Amino acid sequence: MRAAERPAGPVRIAKLQQALGGRRAAAVPLLVVRLPALERTAWREGLRKAHTLERRACSAFTSAAGRALRIQDIIAHDRGSDVFIAALTAPVRADGTAANAVDVRSALARITASMEAETRLEVEAGWTTYAAASDAGDLTAAVGRALVRGAQERERYAFFSALGHELRTPLASIRGYLETLLDDGIDERTRQRFVSIAYKESLRLSRLVEGMFEISLLDLHTAPVRDSSGSLDVALEAATDACAANAAARSITLVRANATHAVVTLDADRLTLVLINLIDNAIKHGRSGGTVAIGMETSDPLVAGVTIDDDGPGVAAAQRDGIFAFGARGETPASGSGIGLALVRLLLERAGGRVDVGESPLGGARFRIHLRRDLAR
């Protein structure tokens, strides 16, 4: 891009809002970059150090925007702020249409990468569209919306990256066993064992794919799941039955307390998927030949819960928040894909519930889920 085609230097955010207010009929893509390190530096090392970092960041933002954007685009930043904004007001096609999602993500990625390289600071970024009429002139809300969207997209990208890695393992295993089965020299006992292993790997692959679709569909709707309900006791019985074979393979005894009927605000299929993930997790991390105990908490008239205890090594207090993040893996051989617990958290939070982990009376980990009762049903 020639120098004459580059956008001008940053204007104040109030001036950007005023400029966008004159485009009431058009939705303008907004790129938002935030450097949280600036605020932390101000608190820890003083304003002088923070202002020095801010000047470097502003220079990097201006330079990066100049390479990625057009002269009609507007960039904005207020002194003392950790937020940098680019409004893509320039048409990008011959028919005058505005930038589409691919254009926006490409420009944001280039700006973000450049700012990270030039400032060596942590960068948060995201994008949204802003229309003065529908947004009631509130640019602050649009900035927040962009950063939330960016966080969701980064989480989703991390999920698909982890998933892609995990899909290769069962696929390679299934292919290897099937190729061996094509050999006429395989005896019947070995053939049956290989078929059984390939079948189990196909079930594992199926769970990974189901998790992928659940998360990708849920990410399209950020609002809590509504108008759905399921029977917690029925789902618990179905999940325990589904996990029985895995428990038997490790000689683990599943102990399920008597269940009390409770209808909660999560549909039966997703509720069962949540419980299968948690019970399977307990089986994987529990002691071989040990016990996994499953119980219900129904004393609260508004909330119902489930506890799942294992006798494994447990989860260190410092790691308890992080294990529900996408791609998070433990350090034990039983550690899985980093997808199952992330899916559990996402499904429960979208239904207004929660999941936590602590110490178990059995010596390992206790996972506890809480869901609102559907009192109307």
C-alpha positions in Angstrom: 0.0 0.0 0.0 1.4 3.4 -1.0 1.9 6.0 1.7 -0.8 8.2 0.2 -3.3 5.4 0.6 -2.7 4.8 4.3 -5.3 6.0 6.9 -4.4 9.2 8.8 -3.0 9.0 12.3 -5.3 8.2 15.3 -8.1 10.6 16.1 -9.8 10.8 19.5 -12.5 8.1 20.1 -15.1 10.9 20.5 -14.3 12.2 17.1 -14.6 8.7 15.6 -18.0 8.3 17.2 -19.1 11.6 15.8 -17.9 10.6 12.3 -19.7 7.3 12.5 -22.8 9.1 13.7 -23.1 10.6 10.2 -23.4 7.1 8.7 -26.7 6.2 10.4 -27.8 3.9 7.6 -24.6 1.9 7.3 -23.2 -0.8 9.7 -19.4 -0.2 9.9 -17.0 -3.0 10.8 -15.0 -2.1 13.9 -11.6 -3.6 14.8 -10.7 -3.3 18.5 -7.3 -4.0 20.1 -6.8 -3.8 23.8 -3.5 -3.9 25.7 -4.3 -4.8 29.3 -0.6 -4.6 30.2 -0.9 -0.8 30.0 -3.3 -0.6 33.0 -1.2 -3.1 35.0 1.9 -1.2 34.3 0.3 2.0 35.5 -0.6 0.4 38.8 2.7 -1.4 39.3 5.4 0.9 37.8 3.7 4.3 37.6 2.1 6.5 34.9 5.4 7.5 33.3 6.3 3.9 32.4 2.7 3.3 31.3 2.8 6.3 29.0 6.0 5.2 27.5 4.5 1.8 26.7 1.4 3.5 25.4 3.4 5.6 22.9 5.1 2.5 21.6 1.8 0.8 21.3 0.2 3.7 19.5 3.1 3.9 17.1 2.8 0.2 16.4 -0.9 0.4 15.9 -0.7 3.3 13.5 2.1 1.5 11.5 0.2 -1.8 11.4 -3.1 -0.1 10.5 -1.3 1.8 7.7 -0.2 -1.5 6.2 -3.5 -3.3 6.6 -6.2 -0.6 6.0 -7.2 2.1 3.5 -7.0 5.8 3.5 -10.8 6.2 4.1 -10.6 4.0 7.2 -10.4 5.7 10.5 -8.2 4.8 13.5 -8.8 6.1 16.9 -7.1 6.1 20.4 -7.4 8.3 23.5 -4.3 9.1 25.5 -4.3 7.2 28.7 -6.5 4.4 27.3 -5.5 0.8 26.6 -8.0 0.6 23.7 -7.3 1.1 20.0 -10.0 1.2 17.4 -10.1 1.0 13.6 -13.4 1.7 11.7 -13.4 0.1 8.2 -15.3 2.9 6.5 -13.6 2.5 3.1 -15.5 0.4 0.5 -13.3 -2.5 -0.6 -15.1 -3.6 -3.8 -16.0 -1.9 -7.1 -19.7 -1.9 -6.1 -18.9 0.1 -3.0 -19.8 -2.6 -0.5 -18.1 -2.6 2.9 -15.6 -5.2 4.2 -17.0 -8.7 4.9 -16.0 -11.0 7.7 -13.0 -12.4 5.8 -11.6 -9.0 5.1 -12.2 -7.9 8.7 -10.5 -11.0 10.3 -7.6 -10.7 7.9 -7.0 -7.0 8.8 -7.4 -7.7 12.5 -4.9 -10.6 12.4 -2.3 -8.5 10.6 -2.7 -5.6 13.0 -2.7 -7.8 16.1 0.4 -9.8 15.0 2.3 -6.6 14.2 1.4 -5.0 17.5 2.5 -8.1 19.5 5.8 -8.3 17.6 6.6 -4.6 18.0 5.5 -4.1 21.6 6.0 -7.6 23.0 2.8 -7.0 25.0 -0.2 -9.2 25.6 -2.9 -8.2 23.1 -6.7 -8.8 23.2 -8.5 -8.2 20.0 -11.9 -8.6 18.4 -14.4 -7.2 15.9 -18.0 -6.3 15.6 -20.2 -4.0 13.5 -21.4 -0.6 14.7 -24.4 1.3 13.4 -25.2 4.6 15.1 -28.9 4.0 14.9 -29.2 0.5 16.3 -26.4 1.0 18.8 -28.0 4.3 20.0 -24.6 6.0 19.5 -23.0 3.9 22.2 -19.5 3.1 20.9 -18.4 1.8 24.3 -20.9 -1.0 24.2 -19.6 -1.9 20.7 -16.0 -2.0 21.9 -17.0 -4.4 24.7 -19.0 -6.5 22.2 -16.0 -6.8 19.9 -13.6 -7.9 22.7 -16.1 -10.5 23.9 -16.5 -11.9 20.4 -12.7 -12.0 20.0 -12.3 -14.0 23.2 -15.0 -16.4 22.0 -13.3 -16.8 18.6 -9.9 -17.4 20.2 -11.4 -20.1 22.4 -13.1 -21.7 19.5 -9.9 -21.7 17.4 -8.0 -23.3 20.3 -10.8 -26.0 20.5 -10.5 -26.9 16.8 -6.7 -27.0 17.0 -6.9 -29.4 19.9 -9.6 -31.4 18.2 -7.7 -31.7 15.0 -4.8 -33.2 16.9 -7.0 -35.6 18.8 -8.9 -36.8 15.7 -5.6 -38.0 14.1 -4.9 -40.5 16.9 -8.1 -42.7 16.7 -8.2 -42.4 12.9 -4.7 -43.7 12.6 -5.5 -46.5 15.1 -8.7 -47.5 13.3 -6.9 -47.5 9.9 -4.0 -49.5 11.2 -6.2 -52.3 12.7 -8.4 -52.4 9.6 -5.4 -52.7 7.3 -4.1 -55.6 9.5 -7.5 -57.3 9.4 -7.3 -57.4 5.6 -4.5 -59.9 5.9 -5.8 -63.4 5.5 -3.1 -64.7 7.9 -4.8 -63.3 11.0 -6.2 -66.0 13.4 -9.7 -65.7 14.6 -8.9 -64.7 18.2 -6.6 -61.9 17.0 -9.2 -60.8 14.5 -11.9 -60.5 17.1 -9.5 -58.5 19.4 -8.6 -56.1 16.6 -12.3 -55.6 15.7 -13.1 -54.8 19.3 -10.2 -52.2 19.6 -11.2 -50.6 16.3 -14.8 -50.4 17.5 -13.8 -48.7 20.8 -11.6 -46.2 18.8 -14.6 -45.4 16.6 -16.7 -44.6 19.7 -13.9 -42.3 20.9 -13.9 -40.6 17.5 -17.6 -40.3 17.7 -17.4 -38.5 21.1 -14.9 -36.1 19.8 -17.0 -35.2 16.7 -20.1 -34.8 18.9 -18.2 -32.5 21.1 -17.1 -30.5 18.1 -20.6 -30.0 16.9 -22.0 -29.2 20.3 -19.4 -26.4 20.9 -19.6 -25.0 17.4 -23.4 -24.8 17.6 -23.4 -23.3 21.1 -20.9 -20.6 20.0 -23.4 -19.4 17.5 -25.8 -18.4 20.3 -24.2 -16.6 23.2 -27.5 -16.3 25.1 -28.3 -18.9 27.8 -30.2 -22.0 26.6 -33.9 -21.5 27.3 -37.1 -23.6 27.0 -35.4 -26.9 27.5 -35.4 -29.3 30.4 -34.4 -32.9 31.2 -34.8 -35.4 34.0 -31.5 -35.5 36.0 -32.1 -38.9 37.5 -32.9 -40.5 34.1 -29.9 -38.9 32.5 -27.7 -40.1 35.4 -28.9 -43.7 34.9 -28.3 -43.5 31.1 -24.8 -42.0 31.6 -23.8 -44.6 34.2 -24.9 -47.4 31.9 -23.0 -45.9 29.0 -19.8 -45.7 31.0 -20.1 -49.3 32.5 -17.9 -50.9 29.8 -15.0 -48.4 30.4 -15.3 -49.0 34.1 -15.2 -52.7 33.7 -12.1 -52.5 31.5 -10.2 -51.0 34.5 -12.0 -53.1 37.1 -13.5 -50.0 38.6 -16.8 -50.3 40.5 -19.4 -47.7 39.8 -21.4 -46.9 42.9 -24.6 -44.9 42.2 -26.7 -43.7 45.2 -30.4 -43.8 45.0 -31.6 -41.1 42.7 -34.4 -38.6 43.4 -36.5 -37.3 40.5 -35.5 -33.8 39.5 -36.2 -31.9 36.3 -33.5 -29.3 35.5 -33.0 -26.6 32.8 -30.9 -28.6 30.4 -32.3 -31.0 27.8 -31.9 -34.7 28.2 -29.3 -35.3 25.5 -26.9 -32.6 26.6 -27.4 -33.5 30.2 -26.5 -37.1 29.5 -23.4 -35.9 27.5 -22.3 -33.8 30.5 -22.6 -36.7 32.9 -20.9 -39.2 30.5 -17.9 -36.8 30.2 -17.6 -36.4 34.0 -18.0 -40.1 34.8 -15.6 -41.1 32.0 -13.1 -38.6 33.4 -13.4 -40.1 36.8 -12.9 -43.6 35.4 -9.8 -42.5 33.5 -8.1 -40.8 36.5 -9.3 -43.2 39.2 -7.3 -46.0 40.6 -7.4 -49.2 38.6 -9.6 -51.6 40.6 -10.9 -48.7 42.6 -14.3 -47.0 42.9 -16.2 -44.1 41.3 -19.1 -42.9 43.4 -22.0 -41.0 41.9 -24.6 -39.2 44.0 -27.4 -36.6 43.7 -27.9 -33.4 45.7 -31.6 -32.6 45.8 -32.1 -30.9 49.2 -32.3 -27.4 47.6 -35.8 -26.7 46.3 -34.4 -24.5 43.5 -31.2 -26.3 42.5 -30.3 -29.9 41.9 -26.8 -31.3 41.6 -24.7 -34.4 41.0 -21.4 -35.3 42.7 -18.8 -37.6 41.0 -16.0 -38.9 43.2 -12.9 -40.9 42.2 -9.9 -42.3 44.2 -7.2 -41.1 41.8 -4.5 -38.4 42.4 -7.0 -35.5 42.5 -6.6 -32.0 41.1 -4.2 -29.6 42.7 -5.9 -26.4 44.0 -3.9 -24.2 41.6 -5.1 -26.2 38.6 -8.8 -26.4 39.4 -9.9 -23.4 37.4 -7.7 -24.1 34.4 -8.8 -27.7 33.7 -12.0 -26.5 32.2 -10.3 -24.4 29.5 -10.1 -25.7 25.9 -7.0 -27.7 25.3 -6.1 -28.0 29.0 -4.5 -31.3 29.7 -3.3 -32.9 32.8 0.2 -34.4 33.3 -0.9 -38.0 33.8 -1.0 -40.7 31.2 -4.8 -40.7 31.5 -5.1 -37.1 30.4 -7.4 -36.7 27.5 -8.0 -34.2 24.7 -8.7 -31.1 26.8 -12.2 -31.0 25.2 -14.5 -33.0 27.5 -14.3 -30.8 30.5 -14.5 -27.6 28.4 -17.6 -28.9 26.8 -19.1 -29.7 30.2 -18.5 -26.2 31.4 -19.9 -24.6 28.3 -23.1 -26.7 28.3 -23.8 -26.0 31.9 -23.0 -22.3 31.8 -25.3 -21.8 28.8 -28.1 -23.4 30.9 -27.4 -21.2 33.9 -25.6 -23.9 35.8 -22.0 -24.5 36.9 -19.4 -27.1 37.5 -16.6 -27.1 40.1 -13.9 -29.5 41.3 -12.5 -30.1 44.8 -11.3 -32.9 47.1 -13.1 -36.2 47.3 -13.8 -38.2 50.4 -12.3 -41.1 48.4 -9.0 -39.3 48.2 -9.2 -38.1 44.6 -11.2 -35.5 42.9 -14.9 -34.6 43.4 -16.7 -32.9 40.5 -19.9 -31.3 41.4 -22.5 -29.9 38.9 -25.4 -27.6 39.8 -28.4 -26.8 37.6 -31.6 -24.9 38.2 -34.7 -26.9 38.7 -37.4 -26.4 36.0 -40.2 -25.7 38.5 -42.7 -25.1 35.7 -42.4 -28.8 34.6 
